[in-house]
């Protein structure tokens, strides 16, 4: 039986050797005991800030462009959440004045440069002066001048005794043309006959020959000295229906208006263009840019982020309205509003790009 014991011993030794060298031939070392993975610490979520945009009635340019602004902000900010509210120009200022400082700090307001000037004066229909708004961005620039179908009407003095269509009562396009006539050219109300028709009514009355002259407007693009332009619908129909002529609101006349009244109206130069049946030479119109404003209580970093989003994504506004097609990065800061009325966060953003906003 000794031989059997010897065989068993040999088997044990051989099996032990196999188990010892097998890992070496297979290339597999015994796996270490896995170390538990620590649970990652959650990254703090940025505080959400709700922004309200006071705009215009539904369908108006200001409403559509402010809806676009809300979308652009929401698509490009991790912390800002913007909502566009349907309002009216006067209601915007009344709401802003009535809000608490905390709520005013989260408002964006759509308004023209002239409406801002009116709010600072505080005359009717504004409920007292409001001086705490600060400039954010140009939205669109409209160039307004006088249009006629009569080729004999060429100069301001040719307007004496004529029937002139202007904006509806209460609108800036109603009283601003009168300022240009009186303070710019010395033509008083008793020397002409004004009819408050609005742009659409002016177009129809001109084509019907029931008035001689009317205000008309286009939307200049960019911030070049002489700018290409797009028409608004009423102007498109007018220029397509008949050959029209334009009486510029010249730079000297507009300077006289500013000196006499303080009204922030400035010249914008429109490039020669052909539209419909009309070939217009270079001409000058008056402008008071439609703009977005914020309250002085808005945090600098919030205002800086908003203007950064607008500037870096300006091309996206063209998807919403024809006015978005004239928006360019260099147009956003081409506004004559004094720099002390711009929000510090906006100025900080442009300083980082070595850009001086405003118009000299």
C-alpha positions in Angstrom: 0.0 0.0 0.0 3.1 2.2 0.2 3.0 2.6 -3.5 -0.6 4.0 -3.3 0.5 6.6 -0.7 3.3 7.6 -3.0 0.9 8.1 -5.9 -1.4 10.2 -3.8 1.5 12.4 -2.7 2.6 12.9 -6.3 -0.9 14.0 -7.3 -1.2 16.5 -4.5 2.2 18.0 -5.4 1.4 18.2 -9.1 -2.0 19.8 -8.5 -0.4 22.3 -6.1 2.2 23.2 -8.8 -0.5 23.7 -11.5 -2.5 26.0 -9.2 0.6 28.0 -8.5 1.8 28.6 -12.1 -1.6 28.7 -13.9 -2.0 32.5 -13.3 1.4 33.2 -14.8 0.5 31.4 -18.1 -3.0 32.9 -18.3 -1.8 36.5 -17.6 -4.6 36.9 -15.1 -3.6 38.0 -11.6 -6.1 37.5 -8.8 -8.5 40.5 -8.9 -8.2 43.0 -6.0 -11.1 43.6 -3.8 -13.0 46.6 -5.5 -12.9 49.9 -3.6 -16.4 51.5 -3.2 -16.8 54.7 -5.4 -17.7 57.7 -3.3 -21.0 59.4 -4.1 -20.2 62.7 -5.9 -21.2 65.9 -4.1 -24.0 67.6 -6.1 -23.0 70.8 -7.9 -25.0 73.7 -6.5 -27.6 74.9 -9.0 -27.5 78.6 -10.0 -30.3 80.6 -8.5 -33.1 81.1 -11.0 -34.0 84.7 -11.8 -37.4 85.4 -13.3 -37.3 88.3 -15.8 -40.5 90.1 -17.0 -40.5 92.0 -20.3 -43.1 94.7 -20.6 -43.8 95.0 -24.3 -46.7 96.2 -26.5 -50.2 94.9 -27.5 -50.2 91.5 -29.3 -49.2 91.7 -32.9 -47.3 95.0 -32.6 -43.6 95.0 -33.4 -42.6 95.6 -29.8 -44.6 92.6 -28.7 -43.1 90.2 -31.3 -39.5 91.4 -30.7 -39.9 91.1 -26.9 -41.3 87.6 -27.3 -38.2 86.9 -29.3 -36.0 88.4 -26.6 -37.6 86.1 -24.0 -36.9 83.0 -26.2 -33.3 84.0 -26.9 -32.7 84.6 -23.2 -34.3 81.3 -22.2 -32.3 79.4 -24.8 -28.9 80.8 -23.8 -29.1 81.3 -20.0 -28.9 78.7 -17.3 -30.3 81.0 -14.6 -32.5 83.6 -16.3 -36.1 82.8 -17.2 -37.8 85.5 -19.2 -41.5 86.0 -19.9 -43.0 88.6 -22.3 -46.1 90.4 -21.0 -48.6 92.1 -23.3 -49.0 95.8 -22.3 -49.1 99.3 -23.8 -46.4 102.0 -23.9 -47.9 104.2 -21.2 -48.9 101.2 -19.1 -45.3 100.0 -19.1 -44.1 103.1 -17.3 -47.0 103.1 -14.9 -46.3 99.5 -13.9 -42.6 100.1 -13.5 -43.3 103.1 -11.2 -45.7 101.1 -9.1 -43.5 98.0 -8.6 -41.4 97.3 -5.5 -37.6 97.8 -6.0 -37.2 94.0 -5.9 -39.6 93.6 -8.8 -38.3 96.5 -10.8 -34.9 94.8 -10.6 -36.3 92.0 -12.8 -38.0 94.1 -15.5 -37.1 94.8 -19.1 -39.2 97.5 -20.8 -39.8 98.2 -24.5 -40.1 101.9 -25.3 -38.9 104.5 -27.7 -36.4 107.2 -27.0 -39.1 109.8 -27.1 -41.4 107.8 -24.7 -38.4 107.6 -22.3 -38.0 111.4 -22.6 -41.7 111.9 -21.9 -41.5 109.6 -18.8 -38.6 111.6 -17.4 -40.7 114.8 -17.8 -43.7 113.1 -16.2 -46.3 115.1 -18.0 -49.8 113.7 -18.9 -50.5 110.9 -19.6 -47.5 109.8 -17.4 -48.2 109.8 -13.7 -45.3 111.9 -12.5 -41.6 111.8 -13.6 -39.7 108.6 -13.8 -36.0 108.8 -13.9 -34.7 105.4 -12.7 -34.7 103.5 -16.1 -31.4 102.7 -17.7 -30.5 101.9 -21.3 -30.1 98.3 -22.4 -30.2 98.0 -26.2 -31.5 99.3 -29.5 -34.3 97.1 -30.9 -35.0 98.9 -34.2 -34.4 102.3 -35.8 -37.2 103.8 -37.9 -36.4 106.6 -40.3 -39.4 109.0 -40.8 -39.8 111.8 -43.3 -42.4 113.3 -45.6 -43.5 111.5 -48.8 -45.5 112.9 -51.7 -46.7 111.9 -55.2 -46.4 115.5 -56.4 -43.0 116.0 -58.1 -43.4 119.8 -57.6 -43.1 119.4 -53.8 -39.4 119.4 -53.3 -38.5 121.6 -50.3 -40.0 122.4 -46.9 -41.4 125.7 -48.1 -43.3 123.8 -50.8 -45.4 122.3 -47.9 -47.0 125.6 -47.0 -50.7 125.5 -47.7 -50.7 121.7 -48.2 -52.8 118.9 -46.6 -50.4 116.8 -44.6 -51.1 113.4 -43.1 -49.5 112.6 -39.7 -49.8 110.0 -36.9 -52.8 109.4 -34.8 -53.6 111.8 -31.9 -51.4 111.1 -28.8 -48.7 109.3 -30.8 -45.2 110.7 -31.3 -45.7 110.6 -35.0 -48.5 113.1 -34.5 -46.6 115.8 -32.7 -43.0 115.2 -33.8 -43.8 116.2 -37.5 -45.3 119.4 -36.2 -42.1 120.1 -34.2 -40.0 119.6 -37.4 -42.3 122.0 -39.3 -42.4 124.7 -36.7 -39.0 124.6 -35.0 -37.0 123.1 -37.9 -38.5 125.0 -40.8 -40.5 127.9 -39.3 -43.9 126.6 -40.7 -46.7 127.0 -38.1 -49.9 125.0 -37.8 -52.0 127.7 -39.3 -50.0 127.5 -42.5 -50.9 123.9 -43.3 -53.8 121.5 -42.7 -52.9 118.4 -40.7 -54.9 115.2 -40.8 -54.2 112.6 -38.1 -54.4 109.3 -40.0 -51.6 107.0 -39.0 -49.3 105.3 -41.4 -51.9 103.1 -43.1 -54.4 106.0 -43.4 -51.7 108.3 -44.8 -50.8 105.7 -47.5 -54.5 105.4 -48.5 -55.1 109.1 -48.5 -52.0 109.8 -50.6 -53.0 107.2 -53.2 -56.6 108.7 -53.2 -55.1 112.2 -53.6 -57.1 113.5 -50.6 -53.9 114.7 -49.0 -50.8 116.2 -50.6 -48.0 115.0 -48.3 -47.7 112.3 -45.5 -45.3 110.9 -43.1 -43.7 107.6 -44.2 -41.2 105.3 -42.6 -38.6 102.7 -43.3 -36.3 100.6 -41.2 -32.6 101.3 -41.8 -30.2 98.4 -41.3 -27.0 98.4 -39.2 -25.1 101.4 -38.1 -23.3 102.6 -41.3 -23.4 106.3 -42.2 -25.7 105.7 -45.1 -27.8 102.7 -44.4 -29.8 100.3 -46.6 -33.4 99.9 -45.5 -36.5 97.8 -45.4 -40.0 99.1 -45.7 -42.8 98.7 -43.3 -46.0 97.3 -44.9 -47.7 100.7 -45.5 -44.6 102.1 -47.2 -44.1 99.0 -49.3 -47.7 99.4 -50.6 -47.2 103.1 -51.3 -43.9 102.8 -53.1 -45.2 99.8 -55.2 -48.4 101.7 -56.2 -47.0 105.0 -57.5 -43.8 106.9 -58.0 -43.1 108.7 -54.8 -40.8 111.6 -53.7 -39.3 112.3 -50.3 -38.7 115.6 -48.4 -35.9 114.9 -46.0 -35.9 115.9 -42.3 -32.5 117.5 -42.6 -29.9 117.5 -39.9 -30.1 121.2 -39.3 -33.8 121.1 -38.8 -33.6 118.2 -36.3 -30.9 120.1 -34.3 -33.2 123.1 -34.1 -36.0 120.8 -32.7 -33.7 119.4 -30.1 -32.5 122.8 -29.0 -36.0 124.3 -28.9 -37.8 121.4 -27.2 -35.3 118.9 -25.8 -37.0 116.1 -27.9 -34.4 113.4 -28.5 -34.8 113.2 -32.3 -31.8 112.5 -34.5 -31.0 112.1 -38.2 -30.5 108.8 -39.9 -29.2 108.7 -43.4 -30.9 106.3 -45.8 -29.2 105.0 -48.9 -30.6 105.4 -52.4 -32.8 102.5 -53.3 -35.4 101.3 -55.8 -38.6 99.9 -54.5 -41.7 99.1 -56.6 -42.4 102.1 -58.9 -40.2 104.4 -56.8 -36.5 105.2 -57.1 -35.4 107.3 -54.1 -32.1 109.1 -53.9 -30.2 109.4 -50.7 -32.4 111.0 -48.0 -32.5 111.8 -44.3 -35.2 111.0 -41.8 -35.7 111.5 -38.2 -35.4 108.7 -35.7 -35.9 108.0 -32.0 -34.9 104.3 -31.7 -37.3 101.8 -30.2 -35.3 100.2 -27.4 -35.2 97.9 -24.4 -34.6 99.5 -21.0 -34.1 98.2 -17.5 -34.4 99.7 -14.0 -31.3 101.0 -12.2 -31.9 98.4 -9.5 -31.2 95.5 -11.8 -28.0 93.8 -10.7 -25.0 94.6 -12.9 -24.2 91.0 -13.6 -27.8 90.3 -14.7 -27.8 93.3 -17.1 -24.4 92.3 -18.4 -25.6 88.8 -19.1 -28.7 89.9 -20.9 -26.8 92.3 -23.2 -24.2 89.6 -23.8 -26.9 87.2 -24.9 -28.5 89.7 -27.2 -25.1 90.7 -28.7 -23.8 87.2 -29.2 -27.1 85.8 -30.7 -28.4 88.9 -32.6 -28.9 86.9 -35.8 -31.6 84.8 -34.1 -34.1 87.7 -34.0 -34.5 87.6 -37.8 -36.5 84.4 -37.3 -39.3 86.3 -35.6 -40.0 89.6 -37.4 -38.9 91.7 -40.3 -37.5 94.1 -37.7 -35.1 91.3 -36.6 -33.6 91.4 -40.1 -32.2 94.8 -39.6 -30.6 94.0 -36.2 -26.9 93.8 -36.2 -24.4 93.7 -33.4 -23.1 97.2 -34.1 -26.6 98.6 -34.2 -27.4 97.5 -30.6 -25.3 100.3 -29.1 -25.9 103.0 -31.8 -28.1 105.2 -29.7 -27.6 108.8 -28.8 -28.8 108.3 -25.2 -26.3 110.0 -22.8 -23.9 107.4 -21.3 -25.0 108.3 -17.7 -28.4 106.8 -18.6 -27.0 103.5 -19.7 -27.0 100.6 -17.2 -23.5 100.0 -15.6 -23.7 96.3 -16.5 -24.2 97.1 -20.1 -21.3 99.6 -20.1 -19.1 96.9 -18.5 -20.0 94.5 -21.3 -19.1 96.9 -24.0 -15.9 98.0 -22.2 -14.8 94.3 -22.2 -15.0 94.5 -26.0 -13.4 97.9 -26.2 -16.6 99.4 -27.7 -17.8 102.9 -26.9 -21.6 102.8 -27.1 -23.7 105.8 -28.2 -23.5 108.2 -31.0 -21.3 111.3 -30.9 
